[in-house]
């Protein structure tokens, strides 16, 4: 697969110290703010680093003291929105490219394909991550929650080190397995990989860059005891796949099925696993006690539950209760991945709207390029495509979709959500533009952007995200 260029052709960012007054068809962010037509006054506070000085109508922005000396840039046929967050992706699988899902082989057959294709060489992993970053930037993504995948040789942070050099921001979650015969090796291996990479990945407080996190793979590959140990490691965010597939549900409930067959086939099975699984529980209820004990984690130590396609009424209430108890818990939904694996055929429609209504923040992710089409990737590895799917399929409020793809994603990754809003002055993570034509005064800029069929692109072609800490 040949990904698009690293960044789209377009406008160069203002030089440091320069102010620019944007005149656009419309402005909007996730707070409910919008202006049609709109104007924004920005200043470059460093190479590729932008700060919002004012946003609103052209009259309002013209009253700012710096407006008179600003360079005017007329983008009257585009809407401008904050840059996006992709809260869950697998950049090191970019080299695999889109693949069809073999329903007959099921999820475990798909896992076998990924195991065959997964790279182990650090340089090769770096090239795949670079291609994934390029696709993310092509779609206006300023920050990612990336999974540094675990090859057969054990956990490693080659993907994290590549991501740290890319200009992309986010958290690189070092993946590990820890069940049966391998339960004592996975977490220590991930910690060693993090320690080896920390000097090259961790950034100073004023420049968050890429941080490191832990990724216990899933309840079907990580024991509850190992989850408890991982949550006891402080200072790191944690992400895990949860309640994703029918195979996971069967394994947790009965201790049987294709997932057990896989563990036996790769030599990981041990009957000690049956001390935890086979109790008739759902995946969410299986991990509920571990999650409930994870209070006291700060915003950089978030817990991200990825997918959660399998979520009955009791599961939903349990997650809401855990969140209300003070656990820093988020759900990350990858709509196109769920559709690719036909999750709704087994579990029914995803319950993300009910999660939001019960106070569970839900961020959006793309998963890997494998579950996307070449047509999808022409618009980048971007949550813009996830937003469009949910708008057209489910009729979700565009401002809610933008929040799921900006402020909620930023919060899930431990970054300041204010860097994705126009309603405050200060550093902005980035700006995206969507070509729409002129808007009517009562148009919603986000809605018009989503229905335009046009991609979301960084406004400036040398933009680098600036995620301010709070």
C-alpha positions in Angstrom: 0.0 0.0 0.0 1.3 3.4 -0.9 -0.1 5.9 1.7 -0.7 9.6 0.8 2.0 12.1 1.3 2.9 13.0 4.9 0.9 16.2 4.8 -1.4 17.7 2.1 -0.2 20.4 -0.1 -1.4 23.7 1.3 -0.5 26.8 3.2 2.6 27.2 5.2 2.1 28.1 8.9 2.7 31.7 10.0 6.3 32.4 10.9 7.0 32.7 14.6 5.5 35.9 16.0 3.3 36.5 13.0 -0.5 36.9 13.4 -3.0 35.8 10.8 -6.7 36.7 10.5 -8.6 33.8 9.0 -11.9 34.6 7.3 -13.9 31.3 6.8 -17.3 30.0 5.8 -17.8 28.8 9.3 -16.0 28.0 12.6 -17.1 25.5 15.3 -15.8 23.4 18.2 -17.2 20.9 20.5 -18.4 23.4 23.1 -21.3 24.5 21.0 -19.5 27.6 19.7 -20.0 28.4 16.1 -19.8 31.4 13.8 -21.1 31.6 10.2 -19.4 33.2 8.5 -16.5 33.2 10.9 -13.2 34.8 11.7 -10.2 33.7 13.8 -7.1 35.5 14.8 -4.2 33.3 15.4 -0.5 33.8 16.2 2.5 31.6 15.7 4.2 31.2 19.0 6.9 29.0 17.5 7.5 26.8 14.4 4.2 25.2 13.7 2.8 26.2 17.1 -0.4 28.2 17.0 -2.3 30.2 19.6 -5.9 31.4 19.3 -6.2 35.1 20.1 -9.9 35.6 19.2 -12.6 33.7 17.4 -16.1 34.7 16.3 -17.7 37.0 13.8 -15.6 39.1 11.5 -16.7 42.2 13.5 -15.9 40.7 16.8 -12.4 39.6 15.7 -11.7 42.9 14.0 -11.9 44.5 17.4 -8.9 42.7 18.8 -5.8 44.9 19.2 -3.7 42.6 17.1 -6.2 42.4 14.2 -5.1 45.5 12.5 -1.5 44.2 11.9 -2.5 40.6 11.0 -2.2 39.1 7.6 -5.6 38.3 6.2 -6.2 34.8 4.8 -9.6 34.4 3.1 -10.9 30.8 3.2 -14.5 31.7 2.6 -15.4 28.3 1.1 -14.2 26.2 4.0 -15.2 25.5 7.5 -12.4 25.4 10.2 -12.5 23.0 13.2 -10.0 21.9 15.8 -7.6 19.2 14.8 -8.7 15.6 15.7 -7.7 12.9 18.2 -7.5 9.2 17.2 -7.7 7.6 20.6 -7.0 4.0 19.5 -5.0 2.9 16.5 -2.3 0.3 15.6 0.2 2.3 13.5 2.7 -0.6 13.4 0.2 -2.6 11.3 0.0 0.0 8.5 2.3 -2.1 6.3 -0.4 -4.8 6.2 -2.9 -2.7 4.4 -6.6 -3.2 4.1 -7.7 -6.8 4.2 -11.2 -8.3 4.0 -12.6 -10.0 7.1 -13.1 -13.8 6.6 -16.3 -14.4 8.5 -15.9 -18.2 8.2 -12.5 -18.0 9.9 -13.8 -15.6 12.6 -11.8 -13.3 14.8 -9.2 -15.9 15.7 -8.5 -16.5 12.0 -8.0 -12.8 11.7 -5.6 -12.9 14.7 -3.7 -15.6 13.0 -3.2 -13.4 9.9 -2.0 -10.5 12.1 0.4 -12.8 13.9 1.9 -13.9 10.5 2.1 -10.3 9.3 3.3 -8.6 12.5 6.8 -7.1 12.3 9.6 -7.8 14.8 12.5 -5.8 13.4 12.7 -2.4 14.9 13.6 -0.6 11.7 10.7 -2.3 9.9 8.3 -1.4 12.7 9.5 2.2 12.4 8.7 2.4 8.7 5.2 1.1 9.3 4.6 3.6 12.1 5.9 6.4 9.9 3.4 5.4 7.2 0.6 5.3 9.7 1.6 8.8 11.1 1.5 10.1 7.5 -2.0 8.7 7.1 -3.1 10.3 10.4 -1.7 13.7 9.5 -3.4 13.3 6.0 -6.7 13.2 7.9 -6.1 16.1 10.3 -5.1 14.0 13.4 -3.0 15.8 15.9 -2.8 13.2 18.6 -3.1 9.4 18.8 -3.5 6.6 21.3 -1.2 4.1 19.5 -0.6 0.5 20.4 3.0 -0.5 20.2 2.3 -4.1 19.3 3.9 -7.2 20.9 5.7 -9.5 18.5 6.5 -13.1 19.3 9.9 -12.0 20.7 8.1 -10.0 23.5 7.0 -6.4 24.3 9.0 -3.7 22.7 8.8 0.1 22.3 10.2 0.5 18.8 6.9 2.0 17.7 6.9 4.5 20.6 10.3 5.7 19.7 9.4 6.2 16.1 6.2 8.0 17.1 8.2 10.3 19.4 10.3 11.5 16.4 7.3 12.0 14.1 5.8 15.3 15.3 2.6 13.5 16.2 1.5 13.7 19.8 -0.1 11.1 22.0 0.4 8.0 24.1 2.1 4.9 22.9 0.8 1.9 24.8 3.3 -0.9 25.1 1.3 -4.1 24.5 1.9 -7.4 26.4 0.2 -10.7 27.0 0.0 -12.5 30.4 -2.0 -15.6 30.8 -1.4 -19.3 31.5 2.2 -20.3 31.0 3.2 -16.8 30.0 1.5 -14.8 32.7 4.7 -14.1 34.6 6.6 -12.7 31.6 4.4 -10.2 29.9 4.1 -7.3 32.3 7.8 -7.3 33.4 8.8 -7.4 29.7 6.6 -4.4 29.0 8.1 -2.5 31.9 11.6 -3.3 30.7 10.6 -2.0 27.2 9.2 1.2 28.7 12.3 1.8 30.9 14.5 1.3 27.8 12.5 3.8 25.8 11.7 6.3 28.5 14.7 8.5 28.0 13.9 8.8 24.3 10.2 9.1 24.5 9.1 10.9 27.6 9.0 14.7 27.2 9.4 17.7 29.4 6.3 18.9 31.1 5.9 22.0 28.9 6.2 19.9 25.7 4.2 16.7 26.3 5.2 15.0 23.0 4.6 11.2 23.2 4.1 9.5 26.6 4.3 5.8 27.4 1.5 3.6 28.6 0.6 0.0 29.2 -1.6 -2.2 27.0 -2.6 -5.5 28.6 -4.0 -6.9 25.4 -7.4 -8.3 26.5 -9.1 -10.4 29.2 -8.8 -13.4 26.9 -5.0 -13.1 26.9 -4.3 -11.4 30.3 -5.2 -12.8 33.7 -7.0 -10.8 36.3 -4.0 -10.9 38.6 -1.8 -9.4 35.9 -4.4 -6.7 35.3 -4.2 -5.8 39.0 -0.4 -5.6 38.8 -0.6 -3.4 35.7 -3.0 -1.1 37.4 -0.7 -0.9 40.4 2.0 0.7 38.1 1.6 4.4 38.7 2.4 7.2 36.3 1.2 5.4 33.2 -2.1 5.4 31.3 -3.6 2.0 30.6 -5.5 0.8 27.6 -7.0 -2.6 26.9 -9.3 -4.3 24.4 -12.5 -5.3 26.1 -15.8 -7.0 25.1 -14.8 -6.9 21.5 -15.8 -10.3 19.9 -18.1 -13.3 20.3 -15.0 -15.5 20.8 -14.0 -13.4 23.8 -17.5 -13.6 25.3 -17.5 -17.4 24.9 -14.0 -17.9 26.4 -14.7 -15.7 29.4 -18.1 -17.3 30.0 -17.3 -20.9 29.4 -13.5 -21.3 29.2 -14.0 -22.9 25.8 -14.1 -22.0 22.1 -11.7 -20.7 19.4 -9.8 -18.4 21.9 -8.9 -21.4 24.1 -8.0 -23.4 21.0 -5.6 -20.6 20.0 -4.0 -20.5 23.5 -3.5 -24.3 23.3 -2.1 -24.1 19.8 0.6 -21.5 20.8 1.5 -23.3 24.0 0.1 -20.7 26.4 -2.7 -22.8 27.9 -2.5 -23.8 31.5 -5.5 -25.2 33.5 -4.9 -22.5 36.1 -6.7 -20.2 33.6 -9.9 -22.0 34.6 -9.6 -20.5 38.1 -10.7 -17.2 36.5 -12.8 -18.0 33.4 -15.7 -20.3 32.8 -17.8 -18.6 35.5 -20.6 -17.5 33.2 -19.6 -13.8 33.3 -19.5 -11.3 30.5 -16.1 -9.7 29.7 -17.1 -6.5 31.4 -18.3 -8.3 34.6 -15.1 -10.4 34.5 -12.9 -7.3 34.9 -15.4 -5.2 36.9 -13.8 -5.9 40.3 -10.3 -5.0 39.0 -11.6 -1.8 37.5 -13.5 -0.8 40.7 -10.2 -1.1 42.7 -8.4 1.4 40.4 -9.4 4.7 42.2 -7.0 7.5 42.8 -5.4 7.6 39.3 -4.9 11.1 38.0 -5.6 12.4 34.5 -2.4 11.0 33.1 -3.2 7.6 34.5 -6.5 7.1 32.6 -8.0 3.7 31.9 -9.2 3.2 28.3 -11.6 0.4 27.5 -11.4 -0.1 23.8 -14.4 -1.4 21.7 -16.9 -2.6 24.4 -19.2 -3.9 21.6 -20.5 -6.6 24.0 -22.4 -4.5 26.6 -25.6 -5.7 28.2 -27.7 -3.7 30.7 -25.8 -4.9 33.7 -22.5 -4.3 32.0 -23.6 -0.7 31.1 -24.6 0.0 34.7 -21.4 -1.5 36.1 -19.2 0.7 33.9 -21.3 3.8 34.8 -21.0 2.9 38.5 -17.2 2.4 38.3 -16.9 5.8 36.6 -19.1 7.5 39.2 -17.0 6.0 42.0 -14.0 8.1 40.8 -12.2 5.7 38.5 -10.7 7.6 35.6 -12.3 5.4 33.0 -13.1 6.0 29.3 -14.5 3.9 26.5 -13.0 4.2 23.0 -15.3 3.2 20.2 -14.0 2.3 16.7 -17.2 2.3 14.6 -15.7 1.2 11.3 -13.8 -1.6 13.0 -17.0 -2.8 14.8 -18.8 -2.8 11.4 -15.9 -4.6 9.8 -16.1 -7.4 12.4 -19.9 -7.4 12.2 -20.2 -6.9 15.9 -23.8 -5.7 15.7 -24.9 -9.0 14.2 -24.0 -10.6 17.5 -24.4 -7.9 20.1 -26.8 -5.4 18.6 -26.1 -1.7 18.0 -23.2 -0.3 20.0 -24.4 1.5 23.2 -22.1 4.5 23.0 -25.1 6.9 23.2 -26.3 5.3 26.4 -22.7 5.4 27.8 -22.5 9.1 27.2 -25.9 9.6 28.8 -24.7 7.8 31.9 -21.6 9.9 32.3 -19.1 7.6 30.6 -16.9 9.6 28.2 -16.6 7.9 24.8 -13.7 8.8 22.5 -13.4 7.7 18.9 -10.6 5.6 17.3 -10.0 4.0 13.9 -8.3 0.8 14.9 -5.8 -0.3 12.2 -5.7 0.2 8.4 -6.6 -3.5 8.1 -10.3 -2.8 8.8 -10.5 0.2 6.5 -10.8 0.3 2.7 -8.5 2.0 0.2 -11.3 4.5 -0.3 -11.4 5.2 3.4 -7.6 5.7 3.5 -7.8 8.2 0.7 -9.1 10.6 3.4 -6.5 9.5 5.9 -6.3 7.3 9.0 -8.7 9.7 10.7 -11.6 9.8 13.1 -13.3 12.2 10.6 -14.4 9.0 8.8 -15.8 7.6 12.1 -17.7 10.8 12.7 -19.2 10.7 9.2 -20.3 7.1 9.7 -22.1 7.8 13.0 -23.7 11.0 11.6 -25.1 9.2 8.6 -26.0 5.9 10.3 -27.2 7.1 13.7 -28.0 10.8 13.3 -25.8 11.9 16.2 -25.6 15.6 17.0 -22.5 16.9 15.1 -21.2 18.7 18.2 -21.2 15.5 20.2 -19.3 13.7 17.4 -16.7 16.4 17.4 -16.4 16.2 21.1 -15.8 12.4 20.8 -13.1 13.1 18.3 -11.4 16.0 20.1 -12.0 16.9 23.7 -13.1 13.4 24.9 -10.1 11.9 23.1 -7.7 14.4 24.5 -9.0 13.7 28.1 -8.8 10.0 27.5 -5.1 10.4 26.6 -4.4 12.7 29.5 -4.0 15.9 27.5 -5.8 19.2 28.1 -9.2 19.3 26.2 -8.9 23.1 26.1 -6.3 22.7 23.4 -9.1 21.5 21.1 -11.5 24.5 21.8 -11.8 27.9 20.2 -13.7 29.4 23.1 -10.6 30.2 25.0 -7.4 32.0 24.1 -4.1 30.1 24.1 -2.4 27.2 22.4 -4.4 25.1 20.0 -3.6 21.5 19.0 -4.1 22.3 15.3 -6.7 23.5 12.8 -8.4 21.5 10.1 -10.3 22.8 7.1 -13.1 21.1 5.2 -14.1 22.5 1.8 -17.8 23.2 1.9 -18.6 26.2 -0.2 -20.4 29.2 1.4 -22.8 28.6 4.3 -26.1 30.0 5.1 -26.3 32.0 8.4 -28.3 29.2 10.1 -26.1 26.3 8.9 -24.2 24.2 11.4 -20.5 24.2 10.2 -19.8 20.7 11.6 -22.9 19.2 10.0 -22.1 20.8 6.6 -18.5 19.6 6.8 -19.7 16.0 7.6 -22.2 16.0 4.7 -19.8 17.6 2.2 -18.0 14.3 1.4 -14.8 16.2 1.6 -11.8 15.2 3.7 -10.6 17.0 6.8 -7.1 18.4 6.2 -4.7 20.3 8.3 -5.1 24.0 7.5 -1.4 24.6 7.4 0.9 22.1 5.8 3.7 22.3 8.3 1.4 22.3 11.4 2.8 20.6 14.4 0.3 20.0 17.2 0.8 21.9 20.5 -1.0 20.2 23.3 -0.9 22.5 26.3 -0.7 20.9 29.7 -2.8 22.1 32.6 
